[in-house]
Every structure is written in structure tokens, then in C-alpha cells.
Amino acid sequence: MNEFIRNKAKDYRTIAIATAVLTLGLLAVFVSLSSVQNPFLRVVEHMRGAEVSAATASKYVCPMHPNVVSDRPGRCPICGMDLVLQKSKVAEETLSSDQGVIKEVSLSPAQRVMANVATTKVDIHEFSAETPAAGQVSWDETRVFRVSSRVAGRVERLYVEYTGAQVKTGQPLFDVYSPDLVAAQKEYLLTIGAGEKAKDSPLSDSKFMMDGLRDAARTRLRLLGITDAQIAQLVRTGHSQTSVTIYSPASGVVSEKYVTAGQYVSEGTPLYTVVPLSSVWVEAELYESELAHAPVGTSALVTTEAYPSKVFPGRVTFVDTTVSPEARTVKVRVELSNAQGLLKPGMFVKVVLRENAVRALAVPDSATIIRGSQTFAWIEVSSGTFEPRIVVIGRKGNGFSEVLSGLAKGEKVASSGGFLIDSEGQLQATNAGPSSQHSGKN
């Protein structure tokens, strides 16, 4: 009996397993048939996905206030402008390069006020043409003083021991011992004594001759670098000095130092270079096309990042005679005062060369817009309607740009708000491009 029950239970388990396997197989076949053979289900699923992607791709924004975004057309609650369709990145990437070109942009009075659009008539203006350039400060080469030894001897002591030191006229630089200096001092003292004795001589020519020898000895001392103050001290003491102090010939900066204490030098040996900073040069680089705007005598304004609020006025004193073969530029030298010593040699500066005032057809700088290699302006052709116009710009200065072509006297140009008009035009061109192309095919 027990064996019979065990056999029946085993049969029931086998039947249950077979039933479960059959059920799972039928379910897999049903799912497969539903997704492959039922086109209606596939169409519905595709339509739902398209709705989702369209909802995420279609966004409407205000051209004036990009923070205003809506998922349906309407008006901006701030300025009242119509919201425009903003394409998704995928849509933007699939746009053709031949987009539509907007010839006109119309603004309502409210839009014009909100965009702060103002117009100015194209007219003749008087302004000083300005040519910007980059430059570098350098020494004024006409004011460089080189201190050399005038005698052979030994440097006993240095009073200025490093380059970059500030010195003043008459400041001690070094002491030098020289047998020639000692001999010259003794010779001068002898001529003074001989001149005193010649006063009592009955021969009138004797006194005249002694005076001449004394003056010659004094001149020799001066040529050897002895100052009048040192000569006067020599006369007072009546004794020659074994070492003589040499003083700075000018006020400025010690740009070079070639000597050390204890060094033996010969006549003509360079010892120091002193450069005054009261006047400096600025070497600016100009392109060949700019040379006509920078003749000698042109005034210049120099600014630097170290002192952004300070302007250093100067004048062009030299234009180089050669063109750099590498950069195709010409050096222009600007000389300017530097009484406070703020400008340092080697400092990079910005230079603006200003020509004499000219009269020419011009528009405000804010009226021109540069896009790529073209410059254009927005012209008001009728009330509230603007169209772009390619223009050629010449000289600039005092906030005006010379108009060489593209505009006529009396036309109204957008002097403010032009960039906003341009943004609106580009949005309209982007949206109108595909439709205009389709209409052209039809």
C-alpha cells in the first residue's frame, strides 16, 4: 500500500512539472507574437515615443529674456514679444548650412523700448583718428651716461655696489688711487706757490707766465675727474690726497656695474652706466597699413596694467626705416616724460596714436557689429523696421568709426540695441530657413 502511494505522488510531480513548462512556453510565444506580429501595438508605442521626444524638443523662449521658457507658443510676460521656437541640440545639428536669411526685423513700439533701441543719423563728424598698438618701455638712449676711469689706478672703495641702485647727481660712486692724480695735485700746488712768489718779481711777464701754468694745472685736474669743490679743498689744505672720490654725473639708475673693490683699472675702463628715468622711450609695433596714421609728431597716449587709471602723454619722435621681415611691422618710437619714475624699462604698455582732427562720414562705434569677416549695421528703413547693411569701416576715434562704403548721409542707423536686433534676426533666420527652402522647391 505504501509503495502504491509513493508511485502516485511521483506521477503527480511529473505532471505538475510538465504543466509548468508548457505554460511558460505558451507565455513566451504570446509575448513574441504580440511584439512582432501585431503592427498596431508597434505603431502605438512609436507614437507615444514621438510625443515624448517632441515635447522635450519643442521649447519656446523669449528673444529678449532667455530665462522665459514655455512648452507652447505665447507672449513674454515681461516685454510682450512673441515666444520663438528653440530647437533642441539634435534639431540644431540637423539644420542645413543654407539657412534662411532675414532681410528685415520689425519691432513694435513696446519691443523697441524694452530693447533700448535708439537710432542716429549717418553724418559728417569731426574726430581724432586713433591707432592702437602694443609697445614696450625702454631707456632713453640720448640720456645714458657711462662712467669710465680717466686714470690708471686701483679702486679703493665702492659706494654703489649693485645694479638697479638709484643715484643722484654728485653722489659718490667710488674712490680711486692713481699716481697720475697724486702728481697732478702736487703740480697744481706748486703752480700756486710759484704764482705767489711771482707777485713780488720785478718782471711783469713772470706773473703772467705763472698764472698760465696754474690755469693749465687746474684744467688737467678737471680732465682727470676732479671737481671744483675738490680743487678748492686741495687749495685750503695744501696737501694732495692719495685717493680721490669720483661722483655720479647724473641722476638715475645704475643699469650696469663692471667694477669691484680692489680692482686695478686702466684709463678708459668702463665702471658704471647711469640711466636717468625722468624720460623714457616706448617702442611700439605698427603694421604697414597703419604707418600713414603715425608720422613723426603724432601725439600718443600710453597706459599700462600697473597703473590702469593713469595716462602718460607722449609724442612720436622716430619711425624706423625698415620693416621686420618676420612680423611685417615697423617700430615707432614714442618719447614721454616719466618724472615720477612709474614706467620701468621692459614694461609692456598699450599705445594709442592720435592724429589731428579729421572730418569724415562716420557713425558711433556701437552702431557697427562684427560677424566673422564682415562688419555691418542695422538701418531703419521704416518706422520700427530694420535691415542689415554691410559696411566698410576706416579710421576710429572719439567713439566714432569712419564709413568708407555701405551707408549714405542721412540714413538712420541703430546706435544702441543693435546686438539685440541682430539676435532677433538670427533667430528668425534659423526658424525661417527650412520653411523658405521648402517653399522655394514648391
C-alpha positions in Angstrom: 0.0 0.0 0.0 2.7 2.4 0.9 4.6 1.6 -2.3 1.4 2.4 -4.3 1.1 5.8 -2.6 4.7 6.7 -3.4 4.3 5.8 -7.0 1.2 8.0 -7.4 2.9 11.0 -5.7 5.8 10.7 -8.1 3.4 10.7 -11.1 1.7 13.9 -9.8 5.0 15.7 -9.5 5.9 14.8 -13.1 2.6 16.0 -14.3 3.0 19.4 -12.4 6.5 20.0 -13.8 5.3 19.3 -17.3 2.3 21.6 -16.9 4.6 24.5 -15.7 7.0 24.1 -18.6 4.1 24.1 -21.1 2.7 27.2 -19.5 6.0 29.2 -19.7 6.5 28.2 -23.3 3.0 29.4 -24.3 3.6 32.7 -22.5 6.9 33.3 -24.3 5.2 32.5 -27.7 2.4 35.0 -26.8 4.8 37.8 -26.0 6.8 37.2 -29.1 3.7 37.2 -31.3 2.4 40.4 -29.6 5.6 42.4 -30.3 6.4 41.0 -33.7 3.2 40.2 -35.5 0.9 42.9 -34.0 1.6 46.1 -36.0 -1.0 48.1 -34.1 0.9 47.7 -30.9 4.2 48.8 -32.5 2.5 51.9 -34.1 1.0 53.0 -30.7 4.4 52.5 -29.0 6.2 54.6 -31.7 3.6 57.4 -31.5 4.0 57.6 -27.7 7.8 57.8 -28.1 7.4 60.5 -30.7 5.1 62.5 -28.5 7.7 62.4 -25.6 10.6 63.4 -27.8 8.6 66.2 -29.4 7.6 67.5 -26.0 11.1 67.6 -24.8 12.5 69.1 -28.1 9.9 71.9 -28.5 10.6 74.8 -26.2 9.5 78.4 -26.7 11.7 81.2 -25.4 11.7 85.0 -25.4 14.5 86.5 -27.6 14.9 89.4 -25.1 14.6 87.3 -21.9 16.1 83.8 -22.4 15.1 82.8 -18.9 11.4 82.9 -20.0 10.8 79.3 -21.3 7.4 77.7 -22.2 6.4 74.5 -23.9 3.7 76.2 -26.1 3.6 79.4 -28.2 2.6 82.7 -26.5 3.9 86.1 -25.4 6.6 87.0 -23.0 5.1 88.2 -19.7 7.9 90.8 -19.3 8.3 92.5 -22.7 5.3 91.2 -24.7 7.4 89.8 -27.5 6.2 86.6 -29.3 8.0 83.5 -28.0 10.0 81.7 -30.6 10.7 78.0 -31.0 14.0 76.9 -29.6 15.4 73.8 -31.3 16.9 71.0 -29.4 20.6 70.2 -29.9 19.7 67.3 -32.1 17.5 69.5 -34.3 20.2 72.2 -34.5 22.8 69.7 -35.6 20.5 68.5 -38.5 19.8 72.0 -39.8 21.2 72.7 -43.3 24.1 75.1 -43.7 21.9 77.1 -46.2 19.6 78.6 -43.6 17.2 81.3 -44.5 18.3 84.9 -44.5 16.2 87.6 -42.8 16.2 90.8 -44.7 14.2 92.8 -42.2 13.4 92.8 -38.5 10.3 94.6 -37.3 9.8 95.7 -33.7 6.7 97.0 -32.0 7.0 100.3 -30.0 6.9 98.3 -26.8 9.6 95.9 -28.0 11.7 98.9 -29.1 11.5 100.5 -25.7 12.3 97.2 -23.9 15.3 96.6 -26.2 16.5 100.2 -25.7 16.8 100.7 -29.4 18.0 104.2 -30.4 18.9 105.5 -33.9 21.5 108.0 -35.1 21.7 109.7 -38.5 24.8 109.0 -40.5 26.5 112.3 -40.8 29.9 114.1 -41.1 31.7 114.2 -37.8 35.0 115.7 -36.6 37.1 113.3 -34.6 40.7 112.4 -33.9 41.6 109.2 -35.6 43.2 106.7 -33.2 45.5 103.8 -34.0 46.0 101.3 -31.1 49.3 99.5 -30.8 51.3 97.4 -28.3 54.7 98.7 -27.0 57.5 98.2 -24.5 59.3 100.7 -22.4 63.0 101.2 -22.9 65.8 103.5 -21.9 66.1 106.9 -23.5 69.4 106.3 -25.3 70.2 110.0 -25.6 70.4 110.3 -21.8 72.6 107.3 -21.0 75.8 108.2 -19.0 78.8 105.8 -19.0 81.2 106.3 -16.2 84.8 105.3 -17.1 88.1 105.6 -15.4 90.0 108.6 -16.5 93.3 107.4 -15.0 95.1 104.2 -14.4 95.0 103.1 -10.8 93.3 100.9 -8.2 89.7 101.2 -7.0 89.9 101.6 -3.2 86.2 101.7 -2.3 82.8 101.4 -3.9 79.9 103.5 -2.7 77.4 101.9 -5.2 77.7 98.1 -5.1 74.9 96.8 -7.2 72.9 97.4 -10.4 69.5 99.0 -10.1 70.6 101.4 -7.4 69.2 104.9 -7.5 71.8 107.6 -7.6 71.7 111.4 -7.8 73.9 113.9 -9.5 77.1 114.4 -7.4 76.6 111.2 -5.3 79.9 109.3 -4.6 80.5 106.3 -6.8 84.0 105.0 -5.9 87.4 106.1 -4.6 90.4 105.5 -6.8 94.2 105.7 -6.1 96.3 106.8 -9.0 99.9 108.1 -9.2 98.8 110.3 -12.0 96.2 112.0 -9.8 98.7 112.5 -7.0 101.2 114.0 -9.4 98.6 116.3 -10.9 97.6 117.6 -7.4 101.2 118.3 -6.4 101.8 120.1 -9.7 98.8 122.4 -9.1 100.0 123.2 -5.6 103.5 124.1 -7.0 102.0 126.4 -9.6 100.0 128.2 -6.8 103.2 128.7 -4.7 105.2 129.9 -7.7 102.4 132.3 -8.6 102.6 133.8 -5.1 106.3 134.4 -5.4 105.9 135.8 -8.9 103.8 138.7 -7.4 107.0 140.1 -5.9 109.1 139.7 -9.0 110.0 142.9 -10.9 109.4 141.1 -14.2 105.8 141.6 -15.3 106.0 138.6 -17.6 106.9 136.3 -14.8 103.5 136.7 -13.0 101.6 136.3 -16.3 103.5 133.1 -17.0 102.8 131.6 -13.5 99.1 132.4 -13.9 99.1 130.4 -17.2 100.8 127.4 -15.6 98.4 127.4 -12.7 95.3 127.5 -15.0 96.8 124.7 -17.1 97.3 122.5 -14.0 93.7 123.2 -12.8 92.4 122.2 -16.2 94.3 119.0 -16.1 92.8 118.1 -12.7 89.3 118.7 -14.1 90.0 116.5 -17.1 91.1 113.7 -14.7 87.7 113.9 -13.0 88.4 116.2 -10.0 85.6 118.6 -9.2 85.9 122.3 -8.4 84.9 121.5 -4.8 87.8 119.0 -4.5 90.2 121.6 -6.1 89.1 124.2 -3.6 89.7 121.7 -0.7 93.1 120.9 -2.1 94.0 124.6 -2.0 92.7 125.0 1.6 94.6 122.0 2.9 97.7 122.4 0.8 98.1 118.6 0.7 97.4 116.1 -2.1 95.1 113.2 -1.4 96.3 109.6 -2.1 92.8 108.5 -3.2 90.2 110.6 -4.9 86.4 110.2 -4.9 84.6 110.0 -8.3 81.0 111.3 -8.3 77.9 110.4 -10.4 77.5 112.7 -13.5 73.7 112.4 -13.5 70.6 111.2 -11.5 69.1 107.9 -12.5 69.5 104.2 -12.1 72.7 102.2 -12.3 71.9 99.8 -15.1 75.3 98.3 -15.4 78.2 97.8 -13.0 81.6 96.4 -14.1 83.9 97.1 -11.2 84.7 95.6 -7.8 86.7 97.0 -4.8 90.4 96.4 -5.1 90.3 96.1 -8.9 93.1 97.7 -11.0 91.8 99.7 -13.9 93.4 101.4 -16.8 92.4 104.7 -18.5 89.1 104.3 -20.3 87.9 101.2 -18.4 84.1 101.3 -18.1 82.9 101.2 -14.5 79.2 102.1 -14.3 76.3 103.0 -16.6 73.8 105.5 -15.2 70.5 106.0 -17.0 68.0 108.7 -15.9 64.4 107.7 -15.7 62.9 111.2 -16.0 62.3 110.5 -19.7 61.8 107.1 -21.4 61.1 105.6 -24.8 58.2 103.4 -25.8 58.9 101.1 -28.8 55.5 100.4 -30.5 54.9 98.0 -33.4 52.7 99.1 -36.3 51.6 97.2 -39.4 52.4 98.7 -42.8 48.8 99.7 -43.4 48.9 101.9 -40.2 52.1 103.8 -41.0 50.2 106.6 -42.7 48.4 107.4 -39.4 51.6 107.7 -37.3 54.1 110.3 -38.8 56.7 112.0 -36.6 55.0 114.4 -34.3 51.8 112.4 -33.8 50.6 112.6 -30.2 50.3 109.4 -28.2 48.6 108.2 -25.1 50.3 105.4 -23.1 48.6 103.2 -20.5 49.8 100.2 -18.5 48.3 97.5 -16.4 50.4 98.6 -13.4 48.6 102.0 -13.3 45.3 101.5 -15.2 43.8 104.8 -14.3 46.9 106.9 -15.3 47.6 108.1 -18.8 51.1 109.1 -19.9 51.1 111.6 -22.9 53.9 111.5 -25.4 54.8 112.1 -29.0 56.2 110.1 -31.9 59.8 111.1 -32.4 61.1 108.4 -34.8 59.7 105.9 -37.3 62.0 103.1 -38.2 63.3 102.9 -41.8 62.9 99.1 -42.2 60.1 96.6 -41.9 60.5 93.5 -39.8 60.6 90.6 -42.3 59.1 88.1 -39.8 56.2 90.2 -38.3 55.8 92.6 -41.1 55.7 95.5 -38.6 57.5 98.8 -38.2 58.9 100.2 -35.0 57.6 103.6 -33.9 59.3 105.4 -31.1 57.3 107.4 -28.6 59.1 109.7 -26.2 57.4 110.7 -22.9 58.1 112.2 -19.6 58.5 109.9 -16.6 59.1 112.4 -13.8 57.7 110.1 -11.1 59.6 107.0 -12.4 56.5 104.9 -12.7 57.4 103.5 -16.1 60.0 100.8 -15.9 62.2 99.7 -18.8 60.9 96.3 -20.1 57.3 97.1 -19.1 54.6 96.2 -21.6 52.2 99.1 -22.4 49.3 100.0 -24.6 49.7 102.9 -27.0 47.0 104.9 -28.8 48.3 107.2 -31.6 46.1 110.1 -32.2 46.1 112.0 -35.5 45.0 115.6 -35.9 41.2 116.0 -36.1 39.6 114.9 -39.3 36.1 115.4 -40.8 34.5 112.3 -42.4 31.3 110.4 -42.7 31.0 108.4 -39.5 28.8 106.5 -37.2 29.1 105.7 -33.5 31.2 102.6 -32.7 28.2 101.0 -31.1 26.4 101.0 -34.4 28.8 98.5 -36.1 28.6 94.8 -35.5 31.4 92.4 -36.5 30.3 88.9 -37.5 33.1 86.7 -38.9 35.0 88.7 -41.5 32.1 91.2 -42.2 31.1 94.4 -40.5 27.5 95.5 -40.8 25.0 97.9 -39.2 21.2 97.8 -38.8 19.4 100.5 -40.8 15.9 101.7 -40.0 14.2 101.6 -43.4 10.8 102.4 -42.0 9.3 103.0 -38.5 10.3 100.1 -36.4 11.7 98.1 -39.3 15.4 97.4 -39.6 17.5 95.8 -42.2 21.2 94.7 -42.1 23.8 96.5 -44.3 27.4 95.5 -44.9 29.7 98.5 -44.3 33.4 99.1 -44.7 35.0 100.9 -41.7 38.1 103.1 -41.8 39.7 105.2 -39.0 38.3 105.2 -35.5 38.5 107.8 -32.7 36.5 109.5 -30.0 33.8 106.9 -30.2 33.2 107.2 -33.9 34.1 105.0 -36.9 34.7 106.3 -40.4 32.4 104.9 -43.0 34.1 104.2 -46.3 31.2 102.5 -48.0 27.8 100.9 -47.3 26.0 103.9 -45.8 24.8 107.2 -47.0 24.5 110.5 -45.3 21.1 110.9 -43.6 20.3 107.3 -43.1 19.3 106.2 -39.7 21.4 103.5 -38.0 20.7 101.7 -34.8 23.3 103.2 -32.4 22.1 101.1 -29.4 20.3 97.8 -29.2 21.9 96.7 -32.5 23.1 93.4 -30.9 19.6 92.6 -29.7 18.2 93.3 -33.2 20.8 91.1 -34.6 20.0 88.3 -32.2 16.3 88.5 -33.2 17.3 88.4 -36.9 19.4 85.3 -36.4 16.6 83.6 -34.5 14.2 84.4 -37.3 16.7 83.3 -39.9 17.2 80.0 -38.2 13.5 79.3 -37.9 12.6 80.6 -41.4 15.4 78.8 -43.1 13.9 75.3 -43.6 10.5 76.6 -44.5 11.8 79.1 -47.0 13.8 76.3 -48.6 10.7 74.1 -48.9 8.6 76.9 -50.3 11.3 77.5 -52.9 11.0 73.9 -54.0 7.3 74.1 -54.3 
